[in-house]
Amino acid sequence: MSTASIIEQKLTSRFSPSHLEVINESGNHRVPPGSETHFKVVVVSDAFAGQRLLGRHRLVNDTLATELAGGVHALAIHTYTAAEWEAKHGAAPQSPNCAGGGRGE
Amino acid sequence: MSNPDVMESIRGQIEGNAIILYMKGSPQAPQCGFSAQTVQCLMACGEKFAYVDVLSHPEIRAALPSYASWPTFPQLYVDGELVGGCDIVTEMYQTGELATLIKAAAERAANSAAT
């Protein structure tokens, strides 16, 4: 199974999101074609209600701890409750461009 | 994995600097887009801050994720506490929350240095 599918599956079972995006952004970085190293996730779930950003990101990081300890090198996280997502008109920020620093450097 | 001396020196850095950023590269030459964006937000707040380039300190890079249970870089600490990584810092910058936090920390640090 691809890392993207594993991430999707884990986030789905942990947060039952009303909206979920798992985007492989590895192609924007200096890694071989087809890599699964850089991801962006957008998770919309009322499981985040009442939690500050740090707590929300910790939940996502913990859910994907195995992947982060393995091949996943960068994870951009955007978390919203259903109401916050509606207020954002359904758009998460873009990830920054690569600045060239490789993993082994 | 993370030897106690490295953890101790990380603790010293975080407790000894009101505002400290662990990043890839330097503020002038960031080596990662996430570090670049974070340092831009921080510089826009207009206060001095400390930084550690984890690419030139592999032992810190290896140990820091377990310090505050945060797996990725950059990591911003203010007044000894983890604020977050790029996405959190950027969002706080956009809401103005970051500037408030940074200015308050810089002011407290200046006051405690003066007394």
Backbone of each chain as ProteinMPNN parsed JSONL, in Angstrom:
{"seq_chain_A": "MSTASIIEQKLTSRFSPSHLEVINESGNHRVPPGSETHFKVVVVSDAFAGQRLLGRHRLVNDTLATELAGGVHALAIHTYTAAEWEAKHGAAPQSPNCAGGGRGE", "coords_chain_A": {"N_chain_A": [[0.854, -1.202, 0.0], [0.505, 2.281, -0.728], [2.286, 5.007, 0.864], [0.765, 7.311, 0.981], [-1.857, 6.283, 0.924], [-1.878, 4.887, 3.323], [-1.572, 6.96, 5.169], [-3.929, 8.334, 4.669], [-5.809, 6.443, 5.437], [-5.221, 6.108, 8.201], [-5.693, 8.694, 9.226], [-8.364, 8.97, 8.617], [-9.536, 6.961, 10.201], [-8.848, 7.865, 12.72], [-9.86, 10.509, 13.01], [-12.35, 10.728, 11.789], [-12.924, 12.515, 9.518], [-14.751, 15.286, 8.059], [-13.854, 16.363, 5.827], [-11.03, 15.59, 3.928], [-7.71, 15.906, 2.883], [-4.947, 14.46, 1.414], [-1.952, 15.193, 0.316], [0.648, 14.484, -1.807], [3.56, 16.07, -1.817], [6.088, 15.659, -2.616], [7.239, 15.872, -5.11], [7.878, 18.543, -5.336], [10.291, 18.823, -4.199], [13.825, 18.084, -3.622], [14.043, 15.166, -4.325], [14.032, 11.738, -5.487], [11.986, 10.973, -8.431], [8.605, 9.943, -7.876], [8.823, 9.612, -5.165], [7.781, 9.329, -1.709], [7.909, 11.383, 0.419], [7.424, 14.006, 1.264], [4.616, 15.45, 2.554], [1.362, 16.961, 2.554], [-1.298, 17.548, 4.683], [-4.759, 18.066, 4.979], [-7.102, 18.351, 7.345], [-10.367, 18.175, 8.27], [-12.296, 18.258, 10.983], [-14.528, 17.765, 13.702], [-13.358, 16.773, 15.884], [-11.298, 18.364, 16.598], [-12.29, 20.491, 17.946], [-12.172, 22.988, 20.428], [-9.5, 22.612, 20.914], [-6.172, 23.848, 20.968], [-3.863, 24.979, 18.367], [-1.352, 23.714, 18.691], [-1.972, 21.421, 20.172], [-3.694, 20.154, 18.373], [-1.988, 19.64, 16.216], [-0.246, 17.945, 17.458], [-1.878, 15.709, 17.857], [-2.228, 14.866, 15.205], [0.446, 14.391, 14.438], [1.024, 12.33, 16.262], [-0.728, 10.347, 15.411], [0.421, 9.707, 13.012], [2.913, 8.786, 13.681], [4.524, 6.517, 13.146], [4.945, 6.692, 10.388], [6.261, 9.156, 10.266], [8.565, 8.548, 11.61], [9.653, 6.909, 9.847], [9.801, 6.892, 6.418], [8.649, 9.374, 5.89], [9.375, 12.701, 5.649], [8.719, 15.34, 5.716], [5.895, 17.048, 6.897], [3.22, 18.899, 6.295], [0.737, 20.443, 8.124], [-2.671, 21.065, 8.305], [-5.341, 21.943, 10.141], [-8.79, 21.952, 10.836], [-11.947, 22.781, 12.338], [-15.308, 21.917, 11.354], [-16.74, 24.318, 11.169], [-14.71, 26.256, 11.109], [-13.465, 25.597, 8.754], [-15.441, 26.148, 6.912], [-15.54, 28.895, 7.225], [-13.115, 29.52, 6.138], [-13.608, 29.191, 3.538], [-13.065, 26.759, 2.428], [-10.285, 26.403, 1.745], [-6.935, 25.595, 2.147], [-3.724, 26.851, 3.262], [-0.892, 27.267, 1.004], [2.008, 25.142, 0.748], [5.409, 26.04, 1.576], [8.004, 26.744, -0.88], [10.652, 24.523, -1.918], [13.904, 24.805, -0.438], [16.216, 23.633, -0.952], [17.847, 22.153, 0.892], [19.012, 18.978, 1.491], [18.018, 15.711, 2.74], [20.151, 14.195, 3.741], [22.083, 16.01, 4.35]], "CA_chain_A": [[0.0, 0.0, 0.0], [1.327, 3.494, -0.761], [2.293, 5.786, 2.105], [-0.374, 8.232, 0.923], [-3.072, 5.553, 1.323], [-1.781, 4.579, 4.756], [-1.847, 8.219, 5.876], [-5.354, 8.61, 4.504], [-6.541, 5.474, 6.248], [-5.022, 6.389, 9.628], [-6.363, 9.946, 9.588], [-9.8, 8.717, 8.536], [-10.053, 6.207, 11.341], [-8.639, 8.612, 13.955], [-10.589, 11.785, 13.124], [-13.605, 10.716, 11.013], [-13.011, 13.884, 8.985], [-15.796, 15.609, 7.087], [-13.093, 16.658, 4.613], [-9.644, 15.16, 4.13], [-6.826, 15.918, 1.71], [-3.577, 13.99, 1.635], [-1.291, 15.584, -0.934], [2.065, 14.161, -1.893], [4.257, 17.234, -2.381], [7.496, 15.285, -2.778], [7.69, 16.344, -6.419], [8.385, 19.923, -5.244], [11.541, 18.815, -3.438], [14.925, 17.401, -4.289], [14.03, 13.726, -4.06], [13.786, 11.03, -6.748], [10.588, 10.922, -8.87], [7.813, 8.869, -7.278], [9.076, 9.529, -3.727], [6.695, 9.674, -0.778], [8.685, 11.944, 1.528], [6.865, 15.289, 1.695], [3.159, 15.418, 2.444], [0.54, 17.992, 3.185], [-2.618, 17.017, 4.996], [-5.799, 18.99, 5.424], [-8.06, 17.512, 8.071], [-11.486, 18.936, 8.824], [-12.985, 17.344, 11.896], [-14.925, 18.386, 14.964], [-12.481, 16.233, 16.938], [-10.349, 19.42, 16.954], [-12.988, 21.571, 18.649], [-11.691, 23.288, 21.775], [-8.063, 22.343, 21.024], [-5.298, 24.828, 20.321], [-3.144, 24.425, 17.21], [-0.285, 22.807, 19.118], [-2.612, 20.162, 20.543], [-4.215, 19.54, 17.149], [-0.869, 19.106, 15.437], [0.282, 16.788, 18.186], [-2.758, 14.565, 17.559], [-1.918, 14.389, 13.848], [1.795, 13.818, 14.488], [0.972, 11.052, 16.978], [-1.426, 9.378, 14.562], [1.319, 9.315, 11.915], [4.259, 8.663, 14.268], [5.29, 5.47, 12.449], [5.336, 7.212, 9.076], [7.243, 10.227, 10.477], [9.824, 7.942, 12.035], [10.154, 6.173, 8.688], [10.184, 7.604, 5.192], [8.052, 10.707, 5.725], [10.399, 13.631, 6.088], [8.064, 16.622, 5.959], [4.439, 16.934, 6.975], [2.53, 20.165, 6.523], [-0.532, 20.077, 8.755], [-3.693, 22.113, 8.397], [-6.474, 21.335, 10.838], [-9.929, 22.856, 11.035], [-13.266, 22.228, 12.634], [-16.181, 22.138, 10.2], [-17.093, 25.737, 11.105], [-13.523, 27.01, 10.687], [-13.231, 25.273, 7.34], [-16.443, 26.893, 6.155], [-15.118, 30.296, 7.263], [-11.938, 29.621, 5.247], [-14.114, 28.905, 2.205], [-12.526, 25.504, 1.932], [-8.956, 26.472, 1.134], [-5.808, 25.585, 3.075], [-2.554, 27.558, 2.719], [0.092, 26.518, 0.212], [3.279, 24.849, 1.396], [6.51, 26.823, 1.009], [8.853, 26.084, -1.876], [11.874, 23.879, -1.442], [15.076, 25.686, -0.439], [17.371, 22.876, -1.408], [18.568, 21.338, 1.865], [18.621, 17.583, 1.367], [17.872, 15.003, 3.999], [21.401, 13.676, 4.263], [23.103, 17.057, 4.49]], "C_chain_A": [[0.888, 1.25, 0.0], [1.248, 4.223, 0.577], [1.099, 6.735, 2.136], [-1.657, 7.524, 1.376], [-3.057, 5.216, 2.802], [-2.133, 5.822, 5.577], [-3.347, 8.508, 5.847], [-6.183, 7.712, 5.426], [-6.45, 5.8, 7.747], [-5.76, 7.65, 10.055], [-7.874, 9.757, 9.577], [-10.284, 7.992, 9.78], [-9.873, 6.982, 12.642], [-9.596, 9.79, 14.11], [-11.983, 11.777, 12.482], [-13.84, 12.07, 10.345], [-14.188, 14.087, 8.028], [-15.143, 16.004, 5.77], [-11.651, 16.272, 4.891], [-8.879, 15.27, 2.82], [-5.47, 15.411, 2.146], [-2.849, 14.22, 0.316], [0.189, 15.244, -0.857], [2.773, 15.32, -2.595], [5.733, 16.942, -2.64], [8.08, 15.804, -4.087], [8.229, 17.759, -6.398], [9.749, 19.982, -4.579], [12.593, 17.976, -4.15], [15.001, 15.925, -3.892], [13.707, 13.021, -5.377], [12.303, 11.02, -7.12], [9.865, 9.742, -8.225], [8.012, 8.725, -5.775], [7.82, 9.839, -2.922], [7.334, 10.191, 0.503], [8.048, 13.201, 2.111], [5.356, 15.258, 1.474], [2.533, 16.664, 3.054], [-0.802, 17.354, 3.476], [-3.549, 18.142, 5.445], [-6.877, 18.127, 6.061], [-9.141, 18.405, 8.67], [-12.301, 17.983, 9.687], [-13.352, 18.077, 13.176], [-14.187, 17.774, 16.153], [-11.484, 17.307, 17.401], [-10.991, 20.533, 17.785], [-12.412, 21.744, 20.057], [-10.205, 23.039, 21.974], [-7.274, 23.445, 20.34], [-4.517, 24.137, 19.205], [-2.097, 23.397, 17.622], [-0.867, 21.424, 19.454], [-3.129, 19.419, 19.315], [-3.088, 18.893, 16.347], [-0.239, 17.905, 16.129], [-0.561, 15.546, 17.898], [-2.425, 13.975, 16.194], [-0.531, 13.738, 13.823], [1.783, 12.445, 15.161], [0.322, 9.967, 16.125], [-0.486, 8.836, 13.475], [2.756, 9.113, 12.4], [5.117, 7.641, 13.515], [5.81, 5.99, 11.109], [6.41, 8.287, 9.228], [8.595, 9.678, 10.927], [10.455, 7.174, 10.873], [10.486, 7.104, 7.535], [9.641, 9.011, 5.067], [8.91, 11.747, 6.434], [9.778, 14.994, 6.414], [6.563, 16.428, 5.934], [3.866, 18.311, 7.289], [1.133, 19.82, 7.014], [-1.476, 21.27, 8.801], [-4.96, 21.485, 8.964], [-7.577, 22.366, 11.066], [-11.117, 22.086, 11.587], [-14.142, 22.538, 11.419], [-16.505, 23.627, 10.046], [-15.906, 26.584, 10.627], [-13.251, 26.811, 9.194], [-14.197, 26.051, 6.458], [-16.038, 28.371, 6.079], [-13.917, 30.537, 6.347], [-12.341, 29.435, 3.791], [-13.426, 27.7, 1.581], [-11.196, 25.607, 1.219], [-7.878, 26.529, 2.205], [-4.624, 26.295, 2.429], [-1.655, 26.639, 1.897], [1.34, 26.248, 1.032], [4.375, 25.701, 0.767], [7.293, 26.023, -0.032], [10.066, 25.461, -1.214], [13.01, 24.906, -1.432], [16.353, 24.877, -0.611], [18.071, 21.98, -0.416], [18.104, 19.887, 1.797], [18.609, 16.902, 2.711], [19.218, 14.608, 4.587], [22.431, 14.75, 4.58], [23.349, 17.432, 5.941]], "O_chain_A": [[1.922, 1.266, 0.668], [0.279, 4.081, 1.323], [0.491, 6.942, 3.186], [-2.45, 8.096, 2.124], [-4.094, 5.253, 3.463], [-2.887, 5.749, 6.548], [-3.948, 8.875, 6.856], [-7.117, 8.159, 6.093], [-7.45, 5.775, 8.465], [-6.381, 7.68, 11.118], [-8.583, 10.31, 10.417], [-11.312, 8.35, 10.353], [-10.649, 6.793, 13.578], [-10.09, 10.049, 15.208], [-12.722, 12.75, 12.629], [-14.866, 12.704, 10.591], [-14.568, 13.18, 7.287], [-15.787, 15.987, 4.721], [-11.109, 16.582, 5.952], [-9.333, 14.793, 1.78], [-4.911, 15.882, 3.137], [-3.097, 13.531, -0.673], [0.889, 15.674, 0.06], [2.613, 15.529, -3.797], [6.528, 17.857, -2.857], [9.264, 16.135, -4.164], [8.95, 18.162, -7.311], [10.31, 21.065, -4.408], [12.316, 17.27, -5.12], [15.93, 15.506, -3.201], [13.164, 13.643, -6.29], [11.447, 11.055, -6.236], [10.446, 8.671, -8.05], [7.443, 7.821, -5.162], [6.914, 10.524, -3.397], [7.304, 9.527, 1.538], [8.124, 13.435, 3.317], [4.882, 15.066, 0.354], [3.097, 17.315, 3.934], [-1.381, 16.693, 2.614], [-3.158, 19.041, 6.191], [-7.485, 17.282, 5.404], [-8.853, 19.284, 9.482], [-12.91, 17.034, 9.193], [-12.588, 18.905, 13.673], [-14.369, 18.205, 17.292], [-10.892, 17.179, 18.472], [-10.292, 21.422, 18.272], [-12.197, 20.77, 20.778], [-9.69, 23.23, 23.076], [-7.651, 23.92, 19.268], [-4.498, 22.911, 19.096], [-1.963, 22.346, 16.995], [-0.315, 20.395, 19.063], [-3.015, 18.196, 19.23], [-3.208, 17.766, 15.867], [0.238, 16.974, 15.481], [-0.02, 14.456, 17.717], [-2.347, 12.757, 16.032], [-0.357, 12.661, 13.253], [2.441, 11.513, 14.699], [0.764, 8.818, 16.118], [-0.579, 7.676, 13.074], [3.703, 9.251, 11.625], [6.301, 7.878, 13.276], [6.963, 5.758, 10.743], [7.353, 8.345, 8.439], [9.638, 10.272, 10.655], [11.637, 6.832, 10.91], [11.335, 7.987, 7.653], [10.113, 9.777, 4.227], [9.137, 11.682, 7.642], [10.265, 15.71, 7.289], [6.023, 15.738, 5.069], [4.007, 18.82, 8.401], [0.43, 19.012, 6.407], [-1.116, 22.347, 9.279], [-5.568, 20.611, 8.347], [-7.312, 23.507, 11.443], [-11.271, 20.891, 11.336], [-13.758, 23.329, 10.558], [-16.541, 24.142, 8.929], [-16.078, 27.513, 9.837], [-12.86, 27.736, 8.483], [-13.825, 26.55, 5.395], [-16.165, 29.015, 5.038], [-13.733, 31.644, 5.84], [-11.493, 29.515, 2.902], [-13.231, 27.633, 0.367], [-10.995, 24.962, 0.189], [-7.9, 27.405, 3.069], [-4.518, 26.344, 1.203], [-1.653, 25.419, 2.065], [1.692, 27.033, 1.912], [4.302, 26.05, -0.411], [7.248, 24.793, -0.057], [10.451, 25.824, -0.102], [13.078, 25.771, -2.306], [17.453, 25.4, -0.43], [18.834, 21.108, -0.83], [16.928, 19.601, 2.023], [19.118, 17.433, 3.699], [19.409, 14.679, 5.801], [23.533, 14.438, 5.03], [24.178, 18.298, 6.223]]}, "seq_chain_B": "MSNPDVMESIRGQIEGNAIILYMKGSPQAPQCGFSAQTVQCLMACGEKFAYVDVLSHPEIRAALPSYASWPTFPQLYVDGELVGGCDIVTEMYQTGELATLIKAAAERAANSAAT", "coords_chain_B": {"N_chain_B": [[19.962, 6.524, 22.295], [19.463, 9.483, 22.236], [21.827, 11.209, 23.823], [22.385, 12.046, 27.295], [23.892, 14.399, 27.726], [23.538, 15.933, 25.415], [20.796, 16.433, 25.54], [20.777, 17.951, 27.832], [22.207, 20.19, 26.993], [20.486, 21.165, 25.077], [18.293, 21.796, 26.679], [19.491, 23.858, 28.164], [19.862, 25.779, 26.136], [17.227, 26.339, 25.386], [16.081, 27.203, 27.744], [17.716, 29.304, 28.325], [17.33, 31.226, 26.412], [14.962, 33.565, 25.508], [13.582, 33.576, 23.134], [13.891, 31.21, 20.746], [14.872, 29.587, 17.798], [14.921, 26.514, 16.214], [16.282, 25.461, 13.302], [16.708, 24.614, 9.769], [19.609, 25.485, 8.311], [20.567, 28.99, 8.226], [19.134, 32.128, 9.443], [19.758, 33.984, 7.444], [20.425, 32.328, 5.338], [18.428, 30.094, 4.817], [17.898, 26.541, 4.645], [15.732, 25.112, 3.913], [12.388, 25.122, 2.862], [10.328, 25.316, 4.731], [11.64, 26.129, 7.05], [12.57, 28.561, 6.091], [10.204, 30.03, 5.697], [9.226, 30.163, 8.3], [11.238, 31.602, 9.649], [11.047, 33.997, 8.369], [8.545, 34.936, 9.218], [9.129, 35.243, 11.893], [11.194, 37.146, 11.876], [9.79, 39.278, 10.935], [8.488, 40.117, 13.154], [10.205, 41.734, 14.454], [11.932, 41.492, 16.671], [14.918, 40.53, 18.473], [16.264, 37.244, 18.143], [17.36, 33.948, 19.111], [19.048, 31.33, 17.289], [19.437, 27.93, 16.185], [21.239, 26.058, 13.936], [20.247, 23.114, 12.751], [21.287, 21.494, 10.833], [24.022, 21.837, 10.888], [24.488, 20.816, 13.356], [24.265, 17.834, 13.963], [23.848, 16.172, 16.186], [22.101, 17.537, 17.796], [19.979, 17.734, 16.069], [19.227, 15.075, 15.986], [18.412, 14.601, 18.598], [16.54, 16.554, 19.376], [13.77, 16.125, 18.49], [12.753, 14.371, 20.462], [12.805, 15.935, 22.693], [10.604, 17.733, 23.065], [8.659, 16.098, 22.176], [8.154, 16.42, 19.355], [8.093, 15.905, 16.006], [9.25, 17.136, 13.743], [11.14, 19.698, 11.899], [11.12, 23.235, 11.222], [11.414, 24.237, 14.761], [9.948, 26.338, 17.064], [10.654, 27.932, 20.088], [9.398, 29.682, 22.844], [9.937, 31.46, 25.75], [10.763, 29.082, 26.987], [8.926, 27.232, 26.136], [7.485, 25.059, 23.683], [6.279, 26.496, 20.753], [5.544, 25.791, 18.173], [5.661, 24.418, 14.803], [6.323, 25.245, 11.353], [3.702, 25.575, 10.146], [2.034, 26.305, 12.281], [3.342, 28.587, 13.319], [3.175, 30.277, 11.098], [0.405, 30.571, 10.838], [-0.158, 31.821, 13.271], [1.266, 34.134, 12.912], [-0.179, 35.351, 10.89], [-2.578, 35.91, 12.181], [-1.741, 37.764, 13.981], [-1.103, 36.993, 16.459], [1.405, 35.938, 16.874], [3.229, 38.103, 16.827], [2.416, 39.465, 19.126], [3.024, 37.58, 21.125], [5.817, 37.298, 20.779], [6.774, 39.902, 21.178], [6.034, 40.337, 23.818], [7.583, 38.394, 25.097], [10.175, 39.256, 24.491], [10.203, 41.669, 25.827], [9.881, 40.879, 28.492], [12.259, 39.485, 28.787], [14.125, 41.545, 28.461], [13.522, 43.137, 30.67], [14.139, 41.388, 32.782], [16.808, 41.144, 32.416], [17.644, 43.652, 33.041], [17.264, 43.935, 35.716]], "CA_chain_B": [[19.855, 7.341, 21.089], [19.821, 10.86, 22.559], [22.599, 11.115, 25.06], [21.951, 13.019, 28.305], [24.594, 15.677, 27.578], [22.896, 16.708, 24.347], [19.512, 16.882, 26.078], [21.082, 19.002, 28.802], [22.586, 21.433, 26.314], [19.254, 21.679, 24.46], [17.548, 22.436, 27.772], [20.181, 25.113, 28.449], [19.58, 26.739, 25.055], [15.809, 26.717, 25.39], [15.783, 27.97, 28.96], [18.563, 30.487, 28.379], [16.95, 32.185, 25.372], [13.513, 33.773, 25.549], [13.048, 33.221, 21.815], [14.903, 30.433, 20.038], [14.358, 28.815, 16.667], [15.729, 25.429, 15.654], [15.941, 25.484, 11.885], [17.695, 24.097, 8.832], [20.285, 26.641, 7.743], [20.585, 30.182, 9.082], [18.102, 33.083, 9.005], [20.189, 34.598, 6.191], [20.475, 31.307, 4.288], [17.687, 28.901, 5.235], [18.119, 25.418, 3.735], [14.489, 24.354, 3.788], [11.305, 26.084, 2.663], [9.552, 25.475, 5.969], [12.472, 26.97, 7.921], [12.612, 29.904, 5.49], [8.936, 30.719, 5.953], [9.122, 30.403, 9.737], [12.168, 32.643, 10.049], [10.497, 35.255, 7.839], [7.48, 35.365, 10.139], [9.764, 35.65, 13.142], [11.926, 38.406, 11.651], [8.797, 40.339, 10.743], [8.047, 40.596, 14.469], [11.123, 42.82, 14.786], [12.706, 41.323, 17.901], [16.066, 39.636, 18.327], [16.012, 35.867, 18.578], [18.474, 33.02, 18.939], [18.704, 30.205, 16.431], [20.398, 26.838, 16.066], [21.149, 25.374, 12.642], [20.332, 21.684, 13.073], [22.085, 20.796, 9.816], [25.423, 21.8, 11.322], [24.557, 20.139, 14.655], [23.503, 16.59, 13.798], [23.472, 15.554, 17.468], [20.895, 18.25, 18.243], [18.917, 17.33, 15.148], [18.784, 13.729, 16.351], [17.838, 14.555, 19.946], [15.478, 17.536, 19.621], [12.388, 15.626, 18.39], [12.239, 13.76, 21.689], [12.777, 16.931, 23.786], [9.218, 18.17, 23.297], [7.818, 15.202, 21.377], [7.728, 17.086, 18.113], [8.959, 15.122, 15.114], [9.769, 17.81, 12.538], [11.76, 21.024, 11.998], [11.675, 23.962, 12.364], [10.695, 24.283, 16.034], [10.113, 27.619, 17.754], [10.399, 27.932, 21.53], [9.323, 30.995, 23.473], [9.883, 31.324, 27.217], [10.957, 27.699, 27.392], [7.867, 26.328, 25.681], [7.317, 24.876, 22.244], [5.156, 27.195, 20.126], [5.113, 24.927, 17.08], [6.463, 24.402, 13.588], [6.04, 26.241, 10.308], [2.276, 25.853, 9.904], [1.485, 27.004, 13.448], [3.951, 29.919, 13.384], [2.614, 31.068, 9.999], [-0.979, 30.926, 11.149], [-0.135, 32.802, 14.362], [1.752, 35.392, 12.335], [-1.274, 35.96, 10.13], [-3.609, 36.434, 13.074], [-1.15, 38.785, 14.84], [-0.819, 36.363, 17.744], [2.844, 35.706, 16.998], [3.873, 39.369, 17.187], [2.08, 39.722, 20.53], [3.79, 36.639, 21.933], [7.246, 37.585, 20.647], [7.073, 41.192, 21.811], [5.917, 40.16, 25.272], [8.728, 37.607, 25.565], [11.357, 40.107, 24.384], [10.089, 42.672, 26.879], [10.171, 40.206, 29.771], [13.692, 39.159, 28.812], [14.854, 42.799, 28.661], [13.296, 43.545, 32.062], [14.845, 40.529, 33.734], [18.236, 41.426, 32.252], [17.911, 44.962, 33.619], [17.162, 43.928, 37.188]], "C_chain_B": [[20.263, 8.785, 21.401], [20.585, 10.838, 23.874], [22.272, 12.277, 25.993], [22.633, 14.381, 28.173], [23.943, 16.561, 26.529], [21.565, 17.259, 24.845], [19.719, 18.045, 27.041], [21.447, 20.298, 28.082], [21.381, 22.022, 25.567], [18.423, 22.421, 25.521], [18.152, 23.798, 28.103], [19.873, 26.18, 27.411], [18.151, 27.259, 25.15], [15.458, 27.545, 26.621], [16.581, 29.266, 29.031], [18.226, 31.545, 27.332], [15.433, 32.318, 25.331], [12.865, 33.346, 24.232], [14.137, 32.459, 21.072], [14.258, 29.549, 18.976], [15.37, 27.752, 16.267], [15.318, 25.276, 14.202], [17.013, 24.807, 11.049], [18.309, 25.273, 8.087], [20.251, 27.795, 8.729], [19.472, 31.124, 8.62], [18.457, 33.743, 7.662], [20.17, 33.602, 5.035], [19.763, 30.03, 4.743], [17.833, 27.793, 4.18], [16.865, 24.585, 3.525], [13.361, 25.378, 3.705], [10.505, 26.348, 3.925], [10.317, 26.353, 6.973], [12.487, 28.405, 7.407], [11.347, 30.684, 5.836], [8.799, 31.075, 7.436], [10.002, 31.575, 10.159], [11.701, 34.008, 9.516], [9.425, 35.811, 8.762], [8.094, 35.942, 11.413], [10.486, 36.99, 12.981], [10.96, 39.573, 11.495], [8.281, 40.879, 12.075], [9.015, 41.634, 15.041], [11.89, 42.681, 16.085], [13.885, 40.389, 17.624], [15.688, 38.229, 18.801], [17.264, 35.032, 18.365], [18.06, 31.941, 17.949], [19.803, 29.158, 16.491], [20.16, 26.187, 14.71], [21.328, 23.874, 12.886], [21.111, 20.902, 12.013], [23.559, 20.777, 10.211], [25.586, 21.19, 12.716], [23.741, 18.856, 14.62], [23.072, 15.952, 15.115], [22.216, 16.235, 18.023], [19.708, 17.855, 17.362], [18.353, 15.97, 15.55], [18.02, 13.727, 17.677], [16.601, 15.44, 20.106], [14.054, 16.972, 19.491], [11.865, 14.989, 19.674], [12.178, 14.759, 22.848], [11.343, 17.347, 24.096], [8.232, 17.309, 22.513], [7.254, 15.89, 20.138], [8.654, 16.572, 17.012], [9.673, 15.901, 14.009], [10.44, 19.145, 12.879], [11.09, 21.939, 10.991], [10.828, 23.802, 13.637], [10.998, 25.619, 16.702], [9.745, 27.47, 19.227], [10.388, 29.352, 22.043], [9.118, 30.788, 24.97], [9.915, 29.851, 27.647], [9.917, 26.716, 26.885], [7.787, 26.253, 24.17], [6.087, 25.637, 21.759], [4.619, 26.339, 18.981], [6.089, 24.966, 15.918], [5.97, 25.437, 12.597], [4.558, 26.592, 10.181], [1.66, 26.66, 11.044], [2.023, 28.433, 13.509], [3.353, 30.822, 12.297], [1.188, 31.509, 10.322], [-1.038, 31.984, 12.261], [0.361, 34.157, 13.884], [0.602, 36.117, 11.642], [-2.361, 36.539, 11.027], [-3.068, 37.545, 13.981], [-0.741, 38.23, 16.203], [0.689, 36.203, 17.968], [3.562, 36.976, 17.462], [3.633, 39.688, 18.661], [2.942, 38.865, 21.45], [5.282, 37.0, 21.957], [7.614, 38.882, 21.363], [7.017, 41.076, 23.333], [7.131, 39.415, 25.817], [10.001, 38.454, 25.546], [11.369, 41.137, 25.51], [10.425, 42.075, 28.252], [11.664, 39.916, 29.896], [14.524, 40.411, 29.088], [14.727, 43.262, 30.115], [14.097, 42.701, 33.04], [16.352, 40.726, 33.608], [18.609, 42.72, 32.964], [17.904, 44.925, 35.148], [18.269, 43.094, 37.836]], "O_chain_B": [[21.28, 9.265, 20.9], [20.032, 10.484, 24.915], [21.923, 13.366, 25.536], [22.024, 15.408, 28.474], [23.808, 17.771, 26.712], [21.243, 18.421, 24.6], [18.94, 18.998, 27.063], [21.045, 21.38, 28.507], [21.269, 23.241, 25.44], [17.924, 23.521, 25.284], [17.428, 24.774, 28.3], [19.649, 27.341, 27.751], [17.897, 28.456, 25.012], [14.645, 28.467, 26.554], [16.182, 30.213, 29.709], [18.78, 32.644, 27.364], [14.711, 31.338, 25.146], [11.75, 32.826, 24.213], [15.201, 33.014, 20.799], [13.26, 28.869, 19.213], [16.535, 28.056, 16.012], [14.157, 24.997, 13.9], [18.086, 24.467, 11.548], [17.631, 25.97, 7.332], [19.948, 27.614, 9.908], [18.925, 30.948, 7.531], [17.577, 34.025, 6.849], [19.929, 33.98, 3.888], [20.403, 29.016, 5.02], [17.884, 28.069, 2.981], [16.938, 23.469, 3.011], [13.386, 26.389, 4.407], [10.055, 27.469, 4.162], [9.733, 27.199, 7.651], [12.423, 29.352, 8.191], [11.411, 31.852, 6.22], [8.317, 32.154, 7.782], [9.574, 32.436, 10.928], [11.937, 35.04, 10.144], [9.4, 37.007, 9.053], [7.656, 36.967, 11.935], [10.397, 37.86, 13.849], [11.265, 40.705, 11.87], [7.706, 41.966, 12.127], [8.685, 42.332, 16.0], [12.453, 43.665, 16.566], [13.866, 39.583, 16.693], [14.901, 38.058, 19.732], [18.118, 35.367, 17.544], [16.872, 31.665, 17.782], [20.953, 29.462, 16.807], [19.037, 25.813, 14.373], [22.431, 23.418, 13.19], [21.545, 19.778, 12.265], [24.271, 19.82, 9.908], [26.709, 21.062, 13.204], [22.649, 18.797, 15.183], [22.051, 15.266, 15.166], [21.374, 15.586, 18.643], [18.59, 17.669, 17.843], [17.147, 15.742, 15.464], [17.088, 12.943, 17.857], [15.707, 15.113, 20.887], [13.2, 17.31, 20.31], [10.668, 15.055, 19.953], [11.568, 14.469, 23.877], [10.918, 17.318, 25.251], [7.114, 17.734, 22.222], [6.044, 15.93, 19.918], [9.865, 16.779, 17.075], [10.608, 15.382, 13.4], [10.322, 19.65, 13.995], [10.542, 21.461, 9.998], [9.701, 23.309, 13.6], [12.159, 25.985, 16.883], [8.681, 26.958, 19.572], [11.271, 30.143, 21.713], [8.239, 30.037, 25.395], [9.188, 29.437, 28.551], [9.999, 25.518, 27.157], [7.991, 27.243, 23.468], [4.988, 25.452, 22.282], [3.408, 26.177, 18.827], [7.2, 25.482, 16.038], [5.282, 26.389, 12.965], [4.199, 27.767, 10.117], [0.87, 27.576, 10.816], [1.264, 29.378, 13.723], [3.06, 31.991, 12.548], [0.815, 32.662, 10.107], [-1.845, 32.912, 12.211], [-0.065, 35.198, 14.383], [0.432, 37.328, 11.785], [-2.993, 37.537, 10.681], [-3.843, 38.202, 14.676], [-0.107, 38.923, 16.999], [1.182, 36.316, 19.091], [4.393, 36.934, 18.369], [4.544, 40.129, 19.361], [3.514, 39.355, 22.424], [5.918, 37.005, 23.011], [8.626, 38.957, 22.061], [7.847, 41.645, 24.042], [7.65, 39.763, 26.877], [10.812, 38.382, 26.47], [12.42, 41.439, 26.075], [11.143, 42.672, 29.054], [12.256, 40.078, 30.963], [15.498, 40.367, 29.84], [15.698, 43.722, 30.716], [14.664, 43.217, 34.004], [17.093, 40.506, 34.566], [19.736, 42.879, 33.434], [18.482, 45.8, 35.793], [18.325, 42.987, 39.061]]}, "name": "protein", "num_of_chains": 2, "seq": "MSTASIIEQKLTSRFSPSHLEVINESGNHRVPPGSETHFKVVVVSDAFAGQRLLGRHRLVNDTLATELAGGVHALAIHTYTAAEWEAKHGAAPQSPNCAGGGRGEMSNPDVMESIRGQIEGNAIILYMKGSPQAPQCGFSAQTVQCLMACGEKFAYVDVLSHPEIRAALPSYASWPTFPQLYVDGELVGGCDIVTEMYQTGELATLIKAAAERAANSAAT"}
